[in-house]
Structures are given as structure tokens and as C-alpha cells.
């Protein structure tokens, strides 16, 4: 039996469409599916201003984004961008946030989307995992 990887979740200045305890369950399910090797991840849900600050500080990009993943095992997710993109793509904020959690954890697991072929592989994994949450 694989070890359980723990997830910590914090929503800073945003309201999630699900309780933080459910976000933890989603994260731990994703971690189990991808067989994440480390012992824990921390996920911070913020607004666009918060993720823009982090993106500027750590990636030198002065703009909001949806997800940031750090080698430390930390993930920052913009709940505000999820809300906007749910309207744009005809999904729900719940689905968008789960997708961003998957995306961030895949980055921590070694996946990247820096080329068309790698992006295709990452999207395939996202589509495989999302229905399991």
C-alpha cells in the first residue's frame, strides 16, 4: 500500500465553492493517483492580485495567472481566475479549481507544458484524473 501524502490547504481572501476539507481530499486523491514521491504539498488559494504578486516575485512576470507550482511543494491557485475561466469555458468554478489543483500537482510530479508534445501529455493526464475527483 502506498504511503499517504498529506496536503494542506489555505484560502486567503477568497471563497471557495467547496470546503477546505474537501479541497484537501481532492489534493490527496490527485497525489495518490500520480504517486507523488514527497510527503506533503501546500496549496494556497488566492485572488488575482495575490497570484500576480507571487508571479512577479518568483517568475518576474507582472501578470495574474491560474496556477504556480514551486519546487518546495507549494502551489498557488487563483480562485478569481477559476471563476472567470469557468464562464469563459462553460465549466464551473469547482471544476476549474480541481483542474488547477491537478495541473499544479502534475508540475510538482515532473510534468511540464513547455512544448506542444509535453503540453498534450499533461492535458491527457488532467483529463484522466479529473473524473476521479
Buried (B, 14 or more C-beta within 10 A) or exposed (E): EEEEBBBBBEBEEBEBBEEBEBBBBBBBBBBBBBEBEEEBBBBBBBBBEBBBBBBEEEEEEEEBBBBBBBEEBBBBBBBBBBBBBBEEEEBBBBBBBBBBBBBBBBBBBEBEBEEEEEEEBBEEBBEEBBEEB
